[in-house]
Amino acid sequence: MLRLGLDIGGTKIEAQLLDDKGACLLRQRIPTPNQQYDTFLDAVTTLIHHYRTEFPSPFSVGIGLPGAISPDNGRIKNSNILILNGQDLQADLAARLEQPVSLANDADCFALSEAVDGAGKDGKTVFGAILGTGCGGGVVVNKQLLSGPNAIAGEWGHNLLPGYTPEQDGTSQPCYCGRSNCLERFVSGTGFATRFNQRYDTAFSAADIMAAKGQGDHHASTHYQHFIDALARSLGSVINLIDPHVIVLGGGLSNIDSLYDDLPAALLPYVFSDRCNTKLVKAKHGDSSGVRGAAWLPGMSA
């Protein structure tokens, strides 16, 4: 069966059509219309009709997007594409296309992609963790995406950083969600750079900090070591709760190769076991994980 996936982003929409073995048959990108909802629907519908013209055989449609689908009314909430909030996107697209449409959060799609045919494909339980602008996540068991009554399965980024103290972790970090010291403020790429710049009055990016560390800068090295410890605390809580076989890391910070050498030992003090057998791996599909996971959605969400 052919599967069409769409990854809805703030500036672009990417579409990929996969065959039953996961090979991409056609990839396209268009700008995201973000001013009017009807214009957005028109653009998505036109894009999908183009695939129907190119590939007459029926295909399923799955869509990943920022935000969540409310389990109470099916409408979009918490999306940074503001025109989608409050809209029943799934029903509206299904009516226009005259076929079912599957929707999920983009972090869930990332996790599903890597669990189906990515870096976590050999794991029964997979936790996908994004270390990017924020810290999204998703949980997949037996190649099935988990969802619950609040539509927040895998949303680890807005738990408090385990064991936070000002002495160990620095000044309190307010989060846009209204709380303080969410782990996202410490282990996302944004948090990693922001806290360094707060402390040392610089304007470094995460890449700048890692470059300085590579050149032997003491401040950058110390900051990186704290990041490793904070990430170990954060992932240790995930391991203690769901005991995944594989944790797949995505997002910009997942490209720091030393993470995969330094994290395993750092995890041990925070895991309720005499050893940690959970595999920590880098995402296989990179920026394409979201759109591929969207394609896999139909029939693979519990």
C-alpha positions as CSV (number, residue, x, y, z in Angstrom):
1,M,0.0,0.0,0.0
2,L,1.2,3.5,-0.8
3,R,1.4,6.0,2.0
4,L,1.4,9.8,1.7
5,G,2.9,11.8,4.6
6,L,2.7,15.6,5.1
7,D,4.9,17.4,7.6
8,I,3.3,20.8,8.4
9,G,5.8,23.4,9.5
10,G,5.7,27.0,10.3
11,T,7.3,28.0,6.9
12,K,7.0,24.9,4.7
13,I,4.9,21.8,4.1
14,E,6.8,18.7,3.0
15,A,5.1,15.7,1.4
16,Q,6.6,12.3,0.7
17,L,4.9,9.3,-0.9
18,L,6.3,6.0,0.4
19,D,5.8,2.5,-1.0
20,D,5.2,-0.5,1.3
21,K,9.0,-0.9,1.9
22,G,9.4,2.7,2.9
23,A,11.1,4.0,-0.2
24,C,10.2,7.5,-1.2
25,L,8.6,7.7,-4.6
26,L,8.0,11.5,-4.7
27,R,9.0,14.4,-2.4
28,Q,7.6,17.9,-2.7
29,R,7.7,21.1,-0.6
30,I,5.5,24.1,-0.7
31,P,5.3,27.3,1.5
32,T,2.9,27.1,4.4
33,P,0.0,29.5,4.0
34,N,-0.3,30.8,7.5
35,Q,-2.7,33.8,7.2
36,Q,-6.1,32.2,6.4
37,Y,-7.4,28.8,7.2
38,D,-9.3,28.3,3.9
39,T,-6.2,29.2,2.0
40,F,-4.3,26.6,4.0
41,L,-6.9,23.9,3.2
42,D,-6.8,24.8,-0.4
43,A,-3.0,24.5,-0.6
44,V,-2.9,21.1,1.2
45,T,-5.8,19.7,-0.9
46,T,-4.1,20.9,-4.1
47,L,-0.9,19.2,-3.1
48,I,-2.6,15.9,-2.3
49,H,-4.5,16.0,-5.6
50,H,-1.2,16.5,-7.4
51,Y,0.0,13.2,-5.9
52,R,-3.3,11.6,-7.0
53,T,-2.6,12.7,-10.6
54,E,0.9,11.4,-10.5
55,F,0.0,8.1,-8.8
56,P,-3.5,6.8,-9.7
57,S,-3.3,3.9,-7.2
58,P,-5.1,4.7,-3.8
59,F,-2.9,5.9,-1.0
60,S,-3.4,6.7,2.7
61,V,-2.8,10.2,4.1
62,G,-1.1,11.0,7.3
63,I,-0.2,14.5,8.6
64,G,2.2,15.6,11.3
65,L,2.0,19.2,12.7
66,P,3.0,21.3,15.7
67,G,0.5,21.3,18.4
68,A,-2.0,18.7,19.6
69,I,-5.3,17.3,18.5
70,S,-7.8,17.7,21.4
71,P,-9.2,14.3,22.4
72,D,-12.3,16.1,23.6
73,N,-13.4,17.7,20.3
74,G,-10.8,16.7,17.7
75,R,-9.7,20.3,17.1
76,I,-6.2,21.6,17.0
77,K,-4.7,23.3,20.0
78,N,-1.3,24.7,21.1
79,S,0.0,25.0,17.5
80,N,2.4,27.8,16.6
81,I,0.6,27.9,13.2
82,L,-2.1,30.1,14.8
83,I,-4.7,29.7,12.0
84,L,-5.0,26.0,12.8
85,N,-5.9,26.4,16.5
86,G,-9.6,25.7,17.1
87,Q,-10.1,24.1,13.7
88,D,-11.2,20.5,13.0
89,L,-8.5,20.0,10.5
90,Q,-8.9,16.2,10.3
91,A,-12.6,16.4,9.5
92,D,-12.2,19.3,7.1
93,L,-9.5,17.6,5.0
94,A,-11.3,14.3,5.1
95,A,-14.4,16.0,3.6
96,R,-12.4,17.7,0.9
97,L,-10.5,14.6,0.0
98,E,-13.3,12.1,0.5
99,Q,-11.0,9.7,2.4
100,P,-9.8,9.3,6.0
101,V,-6.9,11.4,7.2
102,S,-4.7,10.6,10.2
103,L,-3.2,13.4,12.3
104,A,-0.6,13.5,15.0
105,N,1.9,15.8,16.7
106,D,5.1,16.2,14.8
107,A,7.2,14.8,17.7
108,D,5.0,11.7,17.7
109,C,5.6,11.3,14.0
110,F,9.3,11.6,14.6
111,A,9.1,8.7,17.1
112,L,7.0,6.6,14.9
113,S,9.3,7.0,11.9
114,E,12.4,6.0,13.9
115,A,10.5,3.0,15.5
116,V,9.1,1.6,12.2
117,D,12.2,1.7,9.9
118,G,14.7,4.0,11.6
119,A,17.3,3.8,14.3
120,G,14.8,2.2,16.8
121,K,13.4,-0.4,14.4
122,D,14.7,-3.3,16.5
123,G,13.2,-2.1,19.8
124,K,9.9,-3.2,21.2
125,T,9.4,0.0,23.1
126,V,10.9,3.2,21.6
127,F,11.1,6.7,23.1
128,G,11.8,9.4,20.6
129,A,13.3,12.6,22.1
130,I,13.8,15.8,20.2
131,L,16.6,18.1,21.4
132,G,15.9,21.1,19.2
133,T,14.2,24.4,19.6
134,G,12.2,22.6,22.3
135,C,12.0,19.0,23.6
136,G,9.1,17.1,22.1
137,G,8.8,13.3,22.3
138,G,6.7,10.3,21.6
139,V,6.3,6.7,22.7
140,V,6.0,3.7,20.3
141,V,5.3,0.1,21.4
142,N,5.3,-2.7,18.9
143,K,5.4,-0.2,16.1
144,Q,2.2,1.4,17.5
145,L,2.1,5.1,18.5
146,L,0.7,5.5,22.0
147,S,-1.9,8.1,22.7
148,G,-3.9,8.8,25.8
149,P,-6.9,10.8,27.1
150,N,-4.9,14.0,27.3
151,A,-3.0,13.7,24.0
152,I,0.3,14.3,25.7
153,A,2.0,10.9,25.7
154,G,5.8,11.5,25.4
155,E,5.6,15.2,26.3
156,W,8.7,15.0,28.5
157,G,9.9,18.6,27.9
158,H,7.5,20.2,30.3
159,N,8.3,18.1,33.3
160,L,10.5,19.9,35.9
161,L,14.2,19.2,35.6
162,P,14.7,16.3,38.1
163,G,16.6,17.4,41.2
164,Y,16.8,21.1,40.2
165,T,18.7,23.3,42.7
166,P,20.0,26.8,42.1
167,E,23.4,25.7,43.3
168,Q,23.7,22.9,40.8
169,D,21.7,24.3,37.9
170,G,21.9,28.0,38.1
171,T,19.2,30.6,38.2
172,S,15.6,29.7,37.8
173,Q,14.5,29.4,34.1
174,P,11.0,30.6,33.3
175,C,9.2,28.6,30.5
176,Y,6.7,29.9,28.0
177,C,4.2,27.3,29.4
178,G,3.9,29.4,32.6
179,R,6.0,27.1,34.8
180,S,9.7,27.4,35.7
181,N,12.6,25.0,35.3
182,C,11.0,22.7,32.7
183,L,13.7,20.4,31.5
184,E,13.2,21.9,28.1
185,R,14.8,25.1,29.4
186,F,18.0,23.1,30.1
187,V,18.4,20.4,27.5
188,S,16.9,21.8,24.3
189,G,19.2,23.6,21.9
190,T,17.5,26.9,22.8
191,G,18.0,26.3,26.6
192,F,21.6,25.1,26.2
193,A,22.5,28.4,24.4
194,T,20.4,30.7,26.5
195,R,21.8,29.6,29.8
196,F,25.4,29.9,28.6
197,N,24.7,33.4,27.3
198,Q,23.0,34.4,30.6
199,R,26.0,33.3,32.6
200,Y,28.8,34.6,30.5
201,D,27.1,37.6,28.8
202,T,27.7,36.2,25.3
203,A,25.6,35.7,22.2
204,F,26.7,32.1,21.3
205,S,24.7,29.6,19.5
206,A,24.8,25.9,20.6
207,A,27.2,25.3,17.7
208,D,29.5,28.1,19.0
209,I,29.6,26.6,22.4
210,M,30.5,23.2,21.1
211,A,33.2,24.8,18.9
212,A,34.6,26.6,21.9
213,K,34.6,23.4,23.9
214,G,36.6,21.7,21.1
215,Q,39.2,24.5,21.4
216,G,39.6,23.8,25.1
217,D,37.4,26.6,26.5
218,H,36.9,25.9,30.2
219,H,33.5,27.6,30.4
220,A,32.1,25.8,27.4
221,S,33.4,22.4,28.7
222,T,31.9,23.0,32.1
223,H,28.6,24.0,30.5
224,Y,28.6,20.9,28.3
225,Q,29.2,18.7,31.4
226,H,26.2,20.2,33.1
227,F,24.2,19.6,30.0
228,I,25.1,15.9,30.0
229,D,24.1,15.6,33.7
230,A,20.8,17.4,33.1
231,L,20.0,15.3,30.1
232,A,20.9,12.1,32.1
233,R,18.6,13.2,34.9
234,S,15.8,13.9,32.3
235,L,16.2,10.6,30.4
236,G,16.8,8.7,33.6
237,S,13.2,9.6,34.6
238,V,11.9,8.3,31.3
239,I,13.8,5.1,31.6
240,N,12.5,4.5,35.2
241,L,8.9,5.2,34.0
242,I,8.6,3.2,30.7
243,D,11.9,1.3,30.5
244,P,12.3,1.7,26.7
245,H,14.5,-0.7,24.7
246,V,15.7,2.3,22.6
247,I,15.9,6.0,23.0
248,V,16.3,7.8,19.7
249,L,17.6,11.4,19.8
250,G,16.7,13.9,17.1
251,G,17.0,17.7,16.7
252,G,20.1,19.8,16.4
253,L,21.8,18.7,19.6
254,S,21.5,15.0,18.7
255,N,24.3,15.7,16.1
256,I,26.8,16.1,19.0
257,D,28.7,12.8,18.5
258,S,30.1,12.9,22.0
259,L,26.6,12.5,23.5
260,Y,26.6,8.8,22.7
261,D,29.9,8.3,24.5
262,D,29.2,10.4,27.5
263,L,25.5,9.8,28.3
264,P,25.5,6.0,29.1
265,A,27.8,6.5,32.1
266,A,26.0,9.7,33.2
267,L,22.7,7.8,33.2
268,L,23.7,5.2,35.7
269,P,23.2,7.2,38.9
270,Y,19.7,8.1,37.9
271,V,18.4,4.7,36.7
272,F,16.8,2.4,39.3
273,S,18.9,-0.6,38.3
274,D,22.4,-1.9,38.6
275,R,23.0,-1.3,34.9
276,C,21.2,0.5,32.0
277,N,20.6,-1.6,28.9
278,T,18.6,1.0,27.1
279,K,20.2,1.9,23.7
280,L,20.8,5.5,23.0
281,V,21.0,6.2,19.3
282,K,20.9,9.1,16.8
283,A,17.9,9.3,14.5
284,K,18.4,7.6,11.1
285,H,16.1,9.7,9.0
286,G,17.1,13.2,10.3
287,D,14.9,16.0,9.0
288,S,12.8,13.5,7.1
289,S,11.7,11.6,10.3
290,G,8.6,13.8,10.7
291,V,7.2,13.4,7.2
292,R,8.0,9.7,7.1
293,G,6.3,9.2,10.5
294,A,3.2,11.0,9.2
295,A,3.1,8.6,6.3
296,W,3.2,5.6,8.7
297,L,0.4,7.0,10.9
298,P,-2.7,5.3,9.3
299,G,-3.1,2.0,11.1
300,M,-0.1,2.5,13.4
301,S,-1.6,4.6,16.2
302,A,-3.1,3.0,19.3
